[in-house]
């Protein structure tokens, strides 16, 4: 069920990305591209207008020069006529003069026509651009406003949806973590029991006089009464005659109440003030502030409770050997279930 929820969340995430990309493309990028695509055509038409304006100016100057040179041309025509009077008949002189006048008028008419065509082309382009350029310039505000509004709106929706999907994914991961912890706690109550049984059998086969331990859930404890203060020195210990004794069975009282001096004197490698050493067989997660957090393989130095009233059945008190060797400090002591450990 949780795997299905995770798959659905991932699919919704992909769909949200796809939807955001499509809206970003359709509502923002395409509209902006459409607006910007007008500029190459406008630039080409502006360049063409510049060229036609040059043609128009050239035709106008040409026509003006023909008009100014009209009198000069008429004078040029009169001189050959005076010369022809002596060499040609009268009728020939009239034809020659008429031909020259016609050529002068033809050049003037051609220049005037060219001027009219150039002026018409230029004015058509100029009028069109004068109408379009202000509209294009004014439209930039609406285009950019709409583009950025759509962009901001799509981004807001995308991040809002992604926030919901992220929360859903976080909920799924929390459920998975809870399942993992449930399985871990369940395996700690079953597998350690089998491991303890097998270790007890191997220990018995080796001829060990200690009975095999059977791992059970930690015995229930009343509210913590132990104070995390250094244990009293050897001079304050209880006498061997008055100290209570116990065995290592799960249902019996803890062997912590054995006189310190008697056990310490029998095990010379233990620091003074400790009863004996135990090895942790299974992990134990502390559930209270006065308990020790144990990992499989840890070595714990066991000590006596400050008073017999603080001792609970099935529980020991001590300091991790690694902590003691590093800090020589027993202030960080704590209680732990006896059936998670084995005396060494």
TIKOLKE-794458 format. One record per residue (C-alpha): residue in one letter; z, x, y. Coordinates in Angstrom, 1 decimal. Layout:
<res: A	z: Z	x: X	y: Y>
...
# end
This chain:
<res: X	z: 0.0	x: 0.0	y: 0.0>
<res: X	z: 0.9	x: 2.8	y: 2.4>
<res: X	z: -2.2	x: 4.7	y: 1.5>
<res: X	z: -4.3	x: 1.6	y: 2.3>
<res: X	z: -2.6	x: 1.3	y: 5.7>
<res: X	z: -3.4	x: 5.0	y: 6.4>
<res: X	z: -7.0	x: 4.5	y: 5.4>
<res: X	z: -7.3	x: 1.4	y: 7.7>
<res: X	z: -5.7	x: 3.3	y: 10.6>
<res: X	z: -8.1	x: 6.2	y: 10.2>
<res: X	z: -11.1	x: 3.8	y: 10.0>
<res: X	z: -9.9	x: 2.0	y: 13.1>
<res: X	z: -9.6	x: 5.4	y: 14.9>
<res: X	z: -13.2	x: 6.3	y: 14.0>
<res: X	z: -14.4	x: 2.9	y: 15.1>
<res: X	z: -12.5	x: 3.3	y: 18.4>
<res: X	z: -14.2	x: 6.7	y: 19.0>
<res: X	z: -17.6	x: 5.2	y: 18.2>
<res: X	z: -17.1	x: 2.2	y: 20.5>
<res: X	z: -15.9	x: 4.4	y: 23.3>
<res: X	z: -18.9	x: 6.7	y: 23.0>
<res: X	z: -21.4	x: 3.8	y: 23.0>
<res: X	z: -19.9	x: 2.1	y: 26.0>
<res: X	z: -19.7	x: 5.5	y: 27.8>
<res: X	z: -23.4	x: 6.0	y: 27.1>
<res: X	z: -24.6	x: 2.5	y: 27.9>
<res: X	z: -22.5	x: 1.5	y: 30.9>
<res: X	z: -22.1	x: 4.9	y: 32.6>
<res: X	z: -24.5	x: 7.6	y: 31.6>
<res: X	z: -27.7	x: 5.4	y: 31.2>
<res: X	z: -27.1	x: 3.6	y: 34.6>
<res: X	z: -26.6	x: 7.0	y: 36.3>
<res: X	z: -29.7	x: 8.4	y: 34.6>
<res: X	z: -31.8	x: 5.4	y: 35.7>
<res: X	z: -30.7	x: 6.0	y: 39.3>
<res: X	z: -31.3	x: 9.7	y: 39.2>
<res: X	z: -34.7	x: 9.3	y: 37.5>
<res: X	z: -36.1	x: 7.8	y: 40.8>
<res: X	z: -35.7	x: 11.1	y: 42.6>
<res: X	z: -38.6	x: 13.1	y: 41.0>
<res: X	z: -41.1	x: 10.3	y: 42.0>
<res: X	z: -39.7	x: 10.1	y: 45.5>
<res: X	z: -40.0	x: 13.9	y: 45.9>
<res: X	z: -43.6	x: 13.8	y: 44.7>
<res: X	z: -44.5	x: 11.1	y: 47.2>
<res: X	z: -42.8	x: 12.9	y: 50.0>
<res: X	z: -44.8	x: 16.0	y: 49.2>
<res: X	z: -48.0	x: 13.9	y: 49.1>
<res: X	z: -47.1	x: 12.4	y: 52.5>
<res: X	z: -46.7	x: 15.9	y: 53.9>
<res: X	z: -50.2	x: 16.8	y: 52.7>
<res: X	z: -51.8	x: 13.7	y: 54.0>
<res: X	z: -50.1	x: 14.2	y: 57.4>
<res: X	z: -51.8	x: 17.7	y: 57.5>
<res: X	z: -55.1	x: 16.1	y: 56.7>
<res: X	z: -54.6	x: 13.5	y: 59.4>
<res: X	z: -53.7	x: 16.1	y: 62.0>
<res: X	z: -56.8	x: 18.2	y: 61.0>
<res: X	z: -59.1	x: 15.2	y: 61.4>
<res: X	z: -57.6	x: 14.2	y: 64.7>
<res: X	z: -58.1	x: 17.7	y: 66.1>
<res: X	z: -61.6	x: 17.9	y: 64.8>
<res: X	z: -62.5	x: 14.6	y: 66.4>
<res: X	z: -60.9	x: 15.7	y: 69.7>
<res: X	z: -62.9	x: 18.9	y: 69.6>
<res: X	z: -66.2	x: 17.0	y: 69.1>
<res: X	z: -65.5	x: 14.8	y: 72.1>
<res: X	z: -64.7	x: 17.8	y: 74.3>
<res: X	z: -67.9	x: 19.6	y: 73.2>
<res: X	z: -70.1	x: 16.6	y: 73.9>
<res: X	z: -71.1	x: 17.7	y: 77.3>
<res: X	z: -71.7	x: 21.2	y: 76.1>
<res: X	z: -74.0	x: 19.9	y: 73.5>
<res: X	z: -76.0	x: 17.8	y: 76.0>
<res: X	z: -76.5	x: 20.9	y: 78.1>
<res: X	z: -77.8	x: 22.8	y: 75.1>
<res: X	z: -80.2	x: 20.0	y: 74.4>
<res: X	z: -81.6	x: 20.1	y: 78.0>
<res: X	z: -82.5	x: 23.7	y: 78.0>
<res: X	z: -84.9	x: 23.6	y: 75.0>
<res: X	z: -86.5	x: 20.6	y: 76.6>
<res: X	z: -87.4	x: 22.6	y: 79.7>
<res: X	z: -88.9	x: 25.3	y: 77.5>
<res: X	z: -90.9	x: 22.8	y: 75.4>
<res: X	z: -92.5	x: 21.3	y: 78.5>
<res: X	z: -94.7	x: 24.3	y: 78.7>
<res: X	z: -95.4	x: 24.7	y: 75.0>
<res: X	z: -95.5	x: 21.2	y: 73.7>
<res: X	z: -96.9	x: 17.8	y: 74.7>
<res: X	z: -94.7	x: 15.3	y: 76.3>
<res: X	z: -94.5	x: 13.0	y: 73.3>
<res: X	z: -93.2	x: 15.9	y: 71.2>
<res: X	z: -90.6	x: 16.7	y: 73.8>
<res: X	z: -89.2	x: 13.2	y: 73.6>
<res: X	z: -88.9	x: 13.3	y: 69.8>
<res: X	z: -87.0	x: 16.6	y: 69.9>
<res: X	z: -84.6	x: 15.3	y: 72.5>
<res: X	z: -84.0	x: 12.1	y: 70.5>
<res: X	z: -83.3	x: 14.1	y: 67.3>
<res: X	z: -80.8	x: 16.3	y: 69.0>
<res: X	z: -79.0	x: 13.3	y: 70.5>
<res: X	z: -78.9	x: 11.6	y: 67.1>
<res: X	z: -77.3	x: 14.6	y: 65.5>
<res: X	z: -74.6	x: 14.8	y: 68.1>
<res: X	z: -73.8	x: 11.1	y: 67.7>
<res: X	z: -73.8	x: 11.5	y: 63.8>
<res: X	z: -71.2	x: 14.3	y: 63.9>
<res: X	z: -69.1	x: 12.3	y: 66.3>
<res: X	z: -69.2	x: 9.2	y: 64.0>
<res: X	z: -68.5	x: 11.2	y: 60.9>
<res: X	z: -65.5	x: 12.9	y: 62.5>
<res: X	z: -64.3	x: 9.5	y: 63.7>
<res: X	z: -64.6	x: 8.0	y: 60.2>
<res: X	z: -62.8	x: 10.9	y: 58.6>
<res: X	z: -60.0	x: 10.5	y: 61.2>
<res: X	z: -59.7	x: 6.8	y: 60.4>
<res: X	z: -59.5	x: 7.4	y: 56.6>
<res: X	z: -56.9	x: 10.2	y: 56.9>
<res: X	z: -54.8	x: 8.1	y: 59.3>
<res: X	z: -54.9	x: 5.1	y: 57.0>
<res: X	z: -53.8	x: 7.0	y: 53.9>
<res: X	z: -51.0	x: 8.7	y: 55.8>
<res: X	z: -49.7	x: 5.5	y: 57.4>
<res: X	z: -49.7	x: 3.7	y: 54.0>
<res: X	z: -47.6	x: 6.4	y: 52.4>
<res: X	z: -45.3	x: 6.7	y: 55.4>
<res: X	z: -44.6	x: 3.0	y: 55.7>
<res: X	z: -43.8	x: 2.7	y: 52.0>
<res: X	z: -41.4	x: 5.6	y: 52.1>
<res: X	z: -39.8	x: 4.3	y: 55.3>
<res: X	z: -39.1	x: 1.0	y: 53.5>
<res: X	z: -37.8	x: 2.6	y: 50.2>
<res: X	z: -35.8	x: 5.6	y: 51.3>
<res: X	z: -33.1	x: 3.7	y: 53.2>
<res: X	z: -32.7	x: 1.3	y: 50.3>
<res: X	z: -32.4	x: 4.2	y: 47.9>
<res: X	z: -29.9	x: 5.9	y: 50.1>
<res: X	z: -27.7	x: 2.7	y: 50.5>
<res: X	z: -27.8	x: 2.0	y: 46.8>
<res: X	z: -26.0	x: 5.2	y: 45.9>
<res: X	z: -22.6	x: 3.7	y: 46.8>
<res: X	z: -23.0	x: 0.8	y: 44.4>
<res: X	z: -24.3	x: 2.9	y: 41.6>
<res: X	z: -21.6	x: 5.5	y: 41.8>
<res: X	z: -18.8	x: 2.9	y: 42.2>
<res: X	z: -20.0	x: 0.9	y: 39.2>
<res: X	z: -20.5	x: 4.0	y: 37.1>
<res: X	z: -17.0	x: 5.4	y: 37.8>
<res: X	z: -15.3	x: 2.0	y: 37.5>
<res: X	z: -16.9	x: 1.5	y: 34.1>
<res: X	z: -15.9	x: 5.0	y: 33.1>
<res: X	z: -12.3	x: 4.5	y: 34.1>
<res: X	z: -12.1	x: 1.1	y: 32.4>
<res: X	z: -13.5	x: 2.4	y: 29.2>
<res: X	z: -11.2	x: 5.4	y: 29.2>
<res: X	z: -8.2	x: 3.2	y: 29.9>
<res: X	z: -9.1	x: 0.9	y: 26.9>
<res: X	z: -9.8	x: 3.9	y: 24.7>
<res: X	z: -6.5	x: 5.6	y: 25.4>
<res: X	z: -4.6	x: 2.3	y: 25.1>
<res: X	z: -6.1	x: 1.6	y: 21.7>
<res: X	z: -5.6	x: 5.2	y: 20.6>
<res: X	z: -1.9	x: 4.9	y: 21.5>
<res: X	z: -1.5	x: 1.8	y: 19.3>
<res: X	z: -3.3	x: 3.6	y: 16.4>
<res: X	z: -1.2	x: 6.7	y: 16.9>
<res: X	z: 2.0	x: 4.5	y: 16.7>
<res: X	z: 0.6	x: 2.8	y: 13.5>
<res: X	z: -0.1	x: 6.3	y: 12.0>
<res: X	z: 3.4	x: 7.4	y: 13.0>
<res: X	z: 4.9	x: 4.3	y: 11.3>
<res: X	z: 2.9	x: 5.1	y: 8.1>
<res: X	z: 4.0	x: 8.7	y: 8.1>
<res: X	z: 7.6	x: 7.5	y: 8.6>
<res: X	z: 7.3	x: 5.3	y: 5.5>
<res: X	z: 5.8	x: 8.1	y: 3.5>
<res: X	z: 8.7	x: 10.3	y: 4.5>
<res: X	z: 11.2	x: 7.7	y: 3.5>
<res: X	z: 9.5	x: 7.3	y: 0.1>
<res: X	z: 9.6	x: 11.1	y: -0.3>
<res: X	z: 13.3	x: 11.1	y: 0.4>
<res: X	z: 13.9	x: 8.2	y: -2.0>
<res: X	z: 12.0	x: 10.1	y: -4.8>
<res: X	z: 13.9	x: 13.3	y: -4.0>
<res: X	z: 17.3	x: 11.5	y: -4.2>
<res: X	z: 16.3	x: 9.8	y: -7.3>
<res: X	z: 15.2	x: 13.0	y: -9.0>
<res: X	z: 18.4	x: 14.7	y: -7.9>
<res: X	z: 20.4	x: 12.1	y: -9.8>
<res: X	z: 18.3	x: 12.3	y: -13.0>
<res: X	z: 16.7	x: 15.7	y: -13.4>
<res: X	z: 19.8	x: 17.7	y: -12.5>
<res: X	z: 21.6	x: 15.8	y: -15.2>
<res: X	z: 19.1	x: 16.9	y: -17.8>
<res: X	z: 19.1	x: 20.5	y: -16.4>
<res: X	z: 22.9	x: 20.6	y: -16.5>
<res: X	z: 23.0	x: 19.3	y: -20.1>
<res: X	z: 20.5	x: 22.0	y: -21.2>
<res: X	z: 22.4	x: 24.7	y: -19.4>
<res: X	z: 25.6	x: 23.5	y: -20.9>
<res: X	z: 24.0	x: 23.6	y: -24.4>
<res: X	z: 22.7	x: 27.1	y: -23.8>
<res: X	z: 26.1	x: 28.2	y: -22.5>
<res: X	z: 27.8	x: 26.8	y: -25.5>
<res: X	z: 25.3	x: 28.5	y: -27.8>
<res: X	z: 26.1	x: 31.8	y: -26.2>
<res: X	z: 29.8	x: 31.4	y: -27.2>
<res: X	z: 31.1	x: 30.5	y: -23.7>
<res: X	z: 34.5	x: 28.9	y: -24.0>
<res: X	z: 33.9	x: 26.6	y: -20.9>
<res: X	z: 32.7	x: 23.1	y: -21.8>
<res: X	z: 29.2	x: 22.0	y: -20.7>
<res: X	z: 29.1	x: 20.1	y: -17.4>
<res: X	z: 27.3	x: 16.9	y: -17.0>
<res: X	z: 26.0	x: 16.4	y: -13.5>
<res: X	z: 26.8	x: 13.0	y: -12.0>
<res: X	z: 26.5	x: 11.7	y: -8.4>
<res: X	z: 29.2	x: 13.2	y: -6.2>
<res: X	z: 32.5	x: 11.3	y: -6.6>
<res: X	z: 33.3	x: 9.0	y: -3.7>
<res: X	z: 35.7	x: 10.5	y: -1.1>
<res: X	z: 38.1	x: 8.8	y: 1.2>
<res: X	z: 37.8	x: 9.6	y: 4.9>
<res: X	z: 37.8	x: 13.3	y: 5.5>
<res: X	z: 41.2	x: 14.7	y: 6.0>
<res: X	z: 40.5	x: 18.4	y: 5.7>
<res: X	z: 40.8	x: 20.4	y: 8.9>
<res: X	z: 38.3	x: 23.2	y: 9.4>
<res: X	z: 40.9	x: 25.9	y: 10.1>
<res: X	z: 41.3	x: 29.2	y: 8.4>
<res: X	z: 43.4	x: 29.0	y: 5.2>
<res: X	z: 46.9	x: 30.5	y: 5.4>
<res: X	z: 47.5	x: 34.1	y: 4.3>
<res: X	z: 48.9	x: 35.1	y: 1.0>
<res: X	z: 52.4	x: 35.1	y: 2.4>
<res: X	z: 52.1	x: 31.3	y: 3.1>
<res: X	z: 50.6	x: 30.4	y: -0.3>
<res: X	z: 52.4	x: 28.2	y: -2.7>
<res: X	z: 54.4	x: 29.8	y: -5.4>
<res: X	z: 53.0	x: 29.8	y: -8.9>
<res: X	z: 55.9	x: 27.7	y: -10.1>
<res: X	z: 55.2	x: 24.8	y: -7.6>
<res: X	z: 51.4	x: 24.9	y: -7.3>
<res: X	z: 49.6	x: 22.2	y: -9.3>
<res: X	z: 47.2	x: 23.2	y: -12.0>
<res: X	z: 43.9	x: 21.5	y: -13.1>
<res: X	z: 40.9	x: 21.9	y: -15.4>
<res: X	z: 37.2	x: 22.1	y: -14.7>
<res: X	z: 36.3	x: 18.7	y: -16.2>
<res: X	z: 34.7	x: 16.2	y: -13.9>
<res: X	z: 37.4	x: 13.6	y: -14.2>
<res: X	z: 40.3	x: 16.0	y: -13.8>
<res: X	z: 41.8	x: 17.4	y: -10.6>
<res: X	z: 40.1	x: 20.4	y: -9.1>
<res: X	z: 41.2	x: 23.9	y: -10.3>
<res: X	z: 41.5	x: 24.8	y: -6.6>
<res: X	z: 45.2	x: 24.1	y: -6.9>
<res: X	z: 45.7	x: 27.1	y: -9.2>
<res: X	z: 47.9	x: 29.7	y: -7.5>
<res: X	z: 45.8	x: 32.0	y: -5.4>
<res: X	z: 47.6	x: 35.3	y: -6.2>
<res: X	z: 47.4	x: 34.7	y: -10.0>
<res: X	z: 43.6	x: 34.1	y: -10.0>
<res: X	z: 42.8	x: 36.7	y: -7.4>
<res: X	z: 44.8	x: 39.4	y: -9.2>
<res: X	z: 42.9	x: 38.6	y: -12.4>
<res: X	z: 39.4	x: 39.0	y: -10.6>
<res: X	z: 39.4	x: 42.1	y: -8.6>
<res: X	z: 35.9	x: 41.7	y: -7.1>
<res: X	z: 36.9	x: 38.6	y: -5.1>
<res: X	z: 38.1	x: 39.0	y: -1.5>
<res: X	z: 41.8	x: 38.3	y: -1.0>
<res: X	z: 42.5	x: 34.6	y: -0.4>
<res: X	z: 39.8	x: 33.2	y: -2.7>
<res: X	z: 40.4	x: 31.7	y: -6.1>
<res: X	z: 37.1	x: 32.2	y: -7.9>
<res: X	z: 33.4	x: 32.0	y: -7.4>
<res: X	z: 30.9	x: 29.2	y: -8.4>
<res: X	z: 27.1	x: 29.1	y: -8.6>
<res: X	z: 25.2	x: 26.1	y: -7.2>
<res: X	z: 23.1	x: 24.4	y: -9.9>
<res: X	z: 21.5	x: 21.7	y: -7.8>
<res: X	z: 20.8	x: 21.0	y: -4.2>
<res: X	z: 23.3	x: 19.0	y: -2.3>
<res: X	z: 22.7	x: 17.4	y: 1.1>
<res: X	z: 25.9	x: 17.1	y: 3.2>
<res: X	z: 26.7	x: 13.6	y: 4.2>
<res: X	z: 29.7	x: 14.3	y: 6.4>
<res: X	z: 30.7	x: 17.0	y: 8.9>
<res: X	z: 33.3	x: 18.7	y: 6.7>
<res: X	z: 30.9	x: 19.1	y: 3.7>
<res: X	z: 28.8	x: 22.1	y: 2.8>
<res: X	z: 25.0	x: 22.0	y: 2.6>
<res: X	z: 24.1	x: 23.6	y: -0.8>
<res: X	z: 20.9	x: 25.0	y: -2.3>
<res: X	z: 20.3	x: 25.8	y: -5.9>
<res: X	z: 21.4	x: 29.4	y: -6.5>
<res: X	z: 23.9	x: 29.7	y: -3.7>
<res: X	z: 27.2	x: 31.4	y: -4.5>
<res: X	z: 30.4	x: 29.8	y: -3.1>
<res: X	z: 33.8	x: 31.4	y: -2.8>
<res: X	z: 36.4	x: 28.8	y: -3.7>
<res: X	z: 39.7	x: 28.6	y: -1.9>
<res: X	z: 42.7	x: 26.3	y: -2.0>
<res: X	z: 43.1	x: 23.2	y: 0.1>
<res: X	z: 45.5	x: 23.6	y: 3.0>
<res: X	z: 47.7	x: 21.0	y: 1.4>
<res: X	z: 47.6	x: 19.1	y: -2.0>
<res: X	z: 47.2	x: 15.8	y: -0.1>
<res: X	z: 43.8	x: 16.8	y: 1.2>
<res: X	z: 42.4	x: 17.5	y: -2.2>
<res: X	z: 40.2	x: 14.7	y: -3.7>
<res: X	z: 39.3	x: 14.5	y: -7.4>
<res: X	z: 36.1	x: 16.2	y: -8.3>
<res: X	z: 35.8	x: 18.1	y: -4.9>
<res: X	z: 36.3	x: 21.8	y: -4.1>
<res: X	z: 36.6	x: 23.6	y: -0.8>
<res: X	z: 35.1	x: 27.0	y: 0.0>
<res: X	z: 32.8	x: 29.3	y: 2.0>
<res: X	z: 29.3	x: 30.4	y: 1.1>
<res: X	z: 29.4	x: 34.0	y: -0.1>
<res: X	z: 26.4	x: 34.9	y: 2.1>
<res: X	z: 28.3	x: 33.7	y: 5.2>
<res: X	z: 31.5	x: 35.5	y: 4.2>
<res: X	z: 29.7	x: 38.8	y: 3.6>
<res: X	z: 27.9	x: 38.6	y: 7.0>
<res: X	z: 30.6	x: 37.2	y: 9.2>
<res: X	z: 33.9	x: 37.6	y: 7.3>
<res: X	z: 34.9	x: 34.2	y: 8.7>
<res: X	z: 36.3	x: 31.3	y: 6.8>
<res: X	z: 36.4	x: 28.9	y: 9.7>
<res: X	z: 33.0	x: 27.5	y: 8.5>
<res: X	z: 34.4	x: 26.2	y: 5.3>
<res: X	z: 33.6	x: 22.9	y: 3.7>
<res: X	z: 34.1	x: 20.7	y: 0.7>
<res: X	z: 31.4	x: 20.1	y: -2.0>
<res: X	z: 31.2	x: 18.2	y: -5.4>
<res: X	z: 32.5	x: 20.3	y: -8.3>
<res: X	z: 29.9	x: 18.9	y: -10.8>
<res: X	z: 27.0	x: 20.4	y: -8.8>
<res: X	z: 28.3	x: 23.9	y: -9.5>
<res: X	z: 29.3	x: 26.2	y: -12.3>
<res: X	z: 32.1	x: 28.7	y: -12.3>
<res: X	z: 31.0	x: 32.4	y: -12.8>
# end
